[in-house]
Amino acid sequence: MMDLYGNGLLLGEKTLDSLWMRQNLTMNNIANVDTPGFKSQYMTFENELAQKIRSALTVKKTSMKNVARGIENMSVHTTLNESTRLDENNVDMDQEQVELARTAYEYQFMISSVSSDLSRLRSAAKNF
């Protein structure tokens, strides 16, 4: 897909994938709010993406493949902060609900953005 449409749509696709994963992580955290010893998980998509793209751009010969490689892999982290609860669970329901709402808004925005990109490509293709 990268060769035909460029990194813009690849970035949109990976952003949607990561937002879907973040939403699943948040819902898993919420589902395990009463599980003793459970540690919440989170994703740092934006920070990791920026770092990977910066490192891809510092390569002497920057290419679309280097940037695409930077977009490909994102990782999940487990929180290690201590819990104030007796069961050692560290899920903060208020924070998880805010994260769930934020992710839903970001996902809707990215759907609209990718749809707009595809619509522009479709329109450009009609002119040929």
C-alpha positions in Angstrom: 0.0 0.0 0.0 2.9 2.3 0.8 4.2 2.3 -2.8 0.9 3.3 -4.3 -0.4 5.8 -1.8 2.6 7.0 0.1 3.3 7.3 3.8 0.2 9.4 4.5 -2.3 6.6 4.2 0.2 4.2 5.9 0.4 6.5 8.8 -3.4 6.8 8.9 -3.8 3.0 8.8 -1.2 2.5 11.6 -2.7 5.2 13.7 -6.2 3.6 13.4 -4.6 0.2 14.3 -2.9 1.7 17.4 -6.0 3.6 18.5 -8.0 0.3 18.2 -5.3 -1.4 20.3 -5.3 1.4 22.9 -9.1 1.2 23.2 -8.9 -2.6 23.7 -6.2 -2.1 26.4 -8.3 0.5 28.2 -11.4 -1.7 28.1 -9.2 -4.6 29.4 -8.0 -2.3 32.3 -11.7 -1.4 33.1 -12.7 -5.0 32.9 -10.0 -5.9 35.4 -10.6 -3.1 37.9 -11.5 -5.7 40.6 -8.9 -8.3 39.8 -6.4 -8.5 42.6 -2.8 -7.7 41.6 -3.7 -6.5 38.1 -1.5 -3.8 36.7 -2.9 -1.5 34.1 -1.5 -1.3 30.6 -1.0 1.6 28.2 0.3 2.6 24.8 2.6 5.5 24.0 1.9 5.6 20.3 2.4 9.3 19.7 5.8 9.5 21.5 7.1 6.3 19.9 6.0 7.4 16.5 7.6 10.8 16.7 10.9 9.2 17.9 10.9 6.5 15.2 10.2 9.0 12.4 12.9 11.4 13.7 15.4 8.5 13.7 14.3 7.5 10.2 14.8 11.1 9.0 18.3 11.3 10.5 19.5 8.5 8.2 21.8 10.0 5.5 19.6 8.8 2.7 16.0 9.3 3.9 13.5 7.2 2.0 9.9 6.4 2.2 10.8 2.8 3.3 12.8 4.2 6.4 9.8 6.3 7.4 7.4 3.4 6.8 9.6 1.1 9.0 9.4 3.8 11.7 5.6 3.7 11.5 5.3 -0.1 11.7 5.8 -1.2 15.3 4.3 0.2 18.5 4.6 -1.4 21.9 2.4 -1.9 25.0 3.7 -1.0 28.5 2.5 -2.1 31.9 2.4 0.4 34.7 4.7 -0.3 37.6 3.4 2.4 39.9 2.3 1.3 43.3 -1.3 0.9 44.2 -3.0 2.5 47.1 -5.4 -0.5 47.2 -4.9 -3.5 49.5 -5.3 -5.9 46.6 -2.4 -4.3 44.7 -4.6 -3.4 41.7 -3.6 0.0 40.2 -6.4 0.7 37.8 -7.8 4.2 38.1 -11.3 4.1 36.7 -11.5 7.9 36.3 -8.3 7.9 34.2 -9.4 4.9 32.2 -12.8 6.5 31.3 -11.1 9.7 30.2 -8.7 7.6 28.1 -11.6 5.7 26.6 -13.4 8.8 25.6 -10.2 10.5 24.2 -9.4 7.4 22.1 -12.9 7.3 20.7 -12.7 10.9 19.6 -9.2 10.4 18.1 -10.5 7.3 16.3 -13.4 9.2 14.8 -11.1 12.0 13.7 -8.7 9.5 12.0 -11.6 7.7 10.2 -12.7 11.1 8.8 -9.1 11.9 7.8 -8.4 8.6 6.0 -11.8 8.8 4.3 -11.0 12.3 3.1 -7.6 11.2 1.8 -9.2 8.3 -0.1 -11.9 10.6 -1.4 -9.2 13.0 -2.8 -7.4 10.1 -4.4 -10.7 8.9 -6.0 -11.4 12.3 -7.3 -7.9 12.6 -8.7 -8.2 9.2 -10.4 -11.4 10.3 -12.1 -9.5 13.1 -13.8 -7.2 10.7 -15.6 
